[in-house]
Amino acid sequence: MSYVLILFVLLSNAFAGLEKIKVNNLNLNYIYPQGSGELDKLSFGAGVAIHRLSYPVNIYRKENSFEIISEIIDIEWLNPFPFAHNIQSASTEQLNLKIEKGEHDLNLKSFKFAGEKTGEFALQNLKVSCRGSSNGKNIILRLKADCLEKMVAEIEHMVLPLEFLKVIADKLPEPAPEVDLPANDFFLNIEKGDFYSFVRVKLILPAYLRLWGHTQFEDEGKTIAIRMDMIKYGILPVTSIVMKELARQINHPSVKIDPPWIRIKLGNR
């Protein structure tokens, strides 16, 4: 669940000083430490817009930032979330982003990324919308508040290199010889911080992994806290198994797991 919300927060942090952002059809390929791509349209701030058949952009990883460079605009993303800063590869296909007062939307045909110590995550046909009533000028604070007020996210297909899924399969009543890591039909709904989410996976038989809980920002917005109230695979309760395996397998200074809470530090913002 957290990857969707974190993705939206990370995208917004790169444009922290702007009130409105619109990106149309961004195609980007990044291999540590640099990448390049094209987009159809970029608009930001108070009516400044660029519109061409294609518009080249380049991204460079610096010691404590990313530099996004184009012909007429340079953006520096300072102190990004460590996982994002150390990412080894990433690619987007047909990324469309709109951030405005009260309405925020993200649509992607394809998004792939791999971290320092992870395999490749792959998402296809991702849609996220947030609706809220925040009136703040700071785009990051407004986005965080609105997405906790009301968010709906859908992903048609995912590939998740997560070992804990295999461990869960081994601990179910009739362990399966193989685990299908691809997942389909992901759905997430957040209303005033309370969330319900499900995704269709195959451990023993195809079934829905369903999650209920609450999410909130702490430490002046520098930490996202996720409370897992209940997790079920089909009709089987697996909350304790999932939380125990997450705590055992995740060893990262930015992530703290203290059941039922998962806390992830987002950086110095």
N, C-alpha and C positions, 0 to 999 in steps of 0.2 A: 504493500500500500504506500509506503513512504516514498518510493522512487518517483511516483507521479507528482506529489506535492513538492518534493525537493527539486525536481526538474524545473517546475514553474518558478520556484524561488531563485534558483541559479540563473535562469534566463533573465529574470528581472534585475538581478544584482549588476549585470553588465551595463545596464542603462539607468543606474540609480538616480542620476540627476535630472531625468526627464519625466514629464507628466504623462505623455502619450507616446506609444510606440506602435508601429505597424510594419511588419515584415511579410513580404509576399514571396513564396516559392523559393526559399533558400535551399540550395544544394551545396553541401560542404563535406570535404574529406580532410581529416586531420590524422597525422601520424607523428607522434612525439618527435620533435618539439614544435612543429609548425603544420599549417594546413592552408587550403585555399578553396574557394568556391564561387558561386554566382547567385544572385537573387534578381527578381523581377522588379520589385518596388520596395523602397524604404521610406517611411515617414516617421517623424519624431518631433517632440516639443510642440510648439505653437505653429503648426502649418507648414513646416519646412519639409519638402518632399523631393524625392528623386524618382524619375520614372523613365526607364529605358527598356529596350528589348532584353538586355541582360546587364548585370552590374557586378563587376568582380570585387571580391573581398579576400583579404588574407589575415591569418591569425598566427601569432607568434607567442610561445610560452617564454616568459621572463622569470627572474628569480622569485618574485612575489606577486606576479600578475600575468594576465594575458593582454596582448596588444592586438586590437582588431583594426586593421588599416584598409582604407579604400581611397579612391581618388579625391574625395572632398570631405571625408570625415574620419577622424581617428578616435578610437575609444579605448581606454585602459581600464581593465577589470582588475582592481586591486584586491589582494588577499582573498582569492577565491577559496571556496570550500576545498580542503585538502584532497579529497577523492577526485574532484574535477581537475584540480591543478596538476595532479600526477597521472592523469588518464593517459593511456598509451596509444589509443586509437579511438576515433569517433567519426561517424558519417551520418548525414541527414539527407533525406530525399523529400522534396516538396514540403518544407517546413513553413507554416503560416502562423504568425503570432500577432495578436492584437491585445494591447493593454490600454484601457481607458478608465475613466471614472465609472465604477459600478459594473463594468463589463470587461471580462478578460477571457480570451480564447486562444487555444493552442491546438493546431492540427498538423499531423505528420503522416506521410505515407510510410516512411521507414526511418528508424533511428537505431544505430548500432554503436556500442562502445565497450571497451575493455579496460580494466584498471590494472594497477601494478601486480596485484596478487589474485586476479579473478580471470575467468574465461570471458568470452564475449557475450554480452547481453544483446538481444535483438528484439525490437518492438516493431510491429507492423500495424498501420492504420490506427494511430492514437488520436483521440479527441479529448480535450479537457476544456471545461467551461466553468468560470467562477462568476458569481453574481453577489454583490454586496452593497452596503450603504456607506462605506467609509468615505470621508471627504478630505482626508489628509493629502498634503501636497507631495509627501515622500512616497514615491511609487512602490518601494519595497514594503513599507508599513501598510500601505493601502492594499497591496496585493495579498499580503499575509492575512489581514483582517477579512477581506472579502472571500478568500478561498476557504477560510474556516467557517464563515457564515453560510456559504452554499457553494459546493463543488460537485460536479458530476464528471467522471472520467471513464473512458472506455478504450480498451485495446483489443483488437481482433485476434492477434497472435503474438506470443512471446516465446523466446528461448531463454531460460534462466539457468546459468551454471551454478546452481546452489546445492551443495552436498547435503544439506540437512533434509532435503526432500527424500533422498535415498535412505537416510537414517530413519526417517518417519516410516517409510515403506517397510523396512526391516522389523520395526516394532509393532506393526499392525498385526491383528490376529492371524492372517494368512499371508505372510510376506511374499511379495512378487519377485520372480527371478530378475526382472528388468524394470526400470523406472523410465517412463516417458517424460523427459524434462520439458519438452514443448508444452506450453499452456495456451488455452484459448478462452475467448469471451470474458476477458477481465472487465469487471465493473466496480466502481467505487462511488459512493455517495456520502458526502459530508454535510451535515446541517448543525450549525452552532457547535462545531467541534466533535460531535458524535458521528461515528462513521459505521457504515456497513459495506462490506466488500465481498466479492466472490470471484473465483477463477476456476475454469474447468481443466483438471489435470488427470493424468493416469498414473496411479500407483499400483493398485491391484486391478481395479476396473476403472473406466472413466467415471469421474464423479466431481462434484464441486467442492472446492476448498473454500469455506466461508469464514469470514472474520467480522467480529463486532468489537467496538472499542471507542476510544476518545483520543483526540490529538489536540495539542496546544503548544504555543510558543512560550519559552521560559528564558530567563537570563537576558531580558531586554531584547528578545527576538533572536539571540545568538544560538539558541538550542531549540530543536523540535522534539517534543516529548510525545510518544505514542503509547497509550495504555491498551493492552490487549485483554479485553474482558472475556472473550470466548472465541475459540477456533474449532471448527468441525470439518472433518473430511467425510462427506456423505452424512451419515447419522452418527459417526463416531466422534466423540470429543477428543481432540488432540492438543489442547492448549498447553498442558504441562510438557508434553513431548517436544513441541515446537520451541517453546521458550527455553527449555533446558538445552536443546541442541544449538540454538542460536547463541546462548551464553557460552557454550563450550567451544564453538567453532569461530566466533567472531572475536578477534583480538586486535582491536584498533583503538588508539588513544582518543579518537573523536566519537566513539560509540560506547555507551554504557548500558548494560542490560541488567536490570534489577526488577524481576517479575513482580507485577505485570507490566512494568514500564520499560520502554526502549527510548533512550535519549541520544540524540545525534547532534553534535556541535556543528553548526553551519559556518563558523568562521568569525572574524572580527568585525561584525557589522551590527 
